[in-house]
Amino acid sequence: MWCFLKTTDRSFSHVGIYLGDEKFIHAPSSNGRVRIESLKNVYFAPRFEGARTLM
């Protein structure tokens, strides 16, 4: 499942893959290291736009 976040003025400006248990994996920037974050994180929680399966 894909997680969509609004990290700029545009909706769905950042995407990650939902892992379950309120966690997702993403690269914070094009040169950033891939990492696992919590959707409850104070930065990501208010920016969460939704999740979708793309099948």
Secondary structure, DSSP 8 states (H G I E B T S, - for coil): -EEEE--SSSTT-EEEEEEETTEEEE-SSTTS--EEEETTSTTTGGGEEEEE---
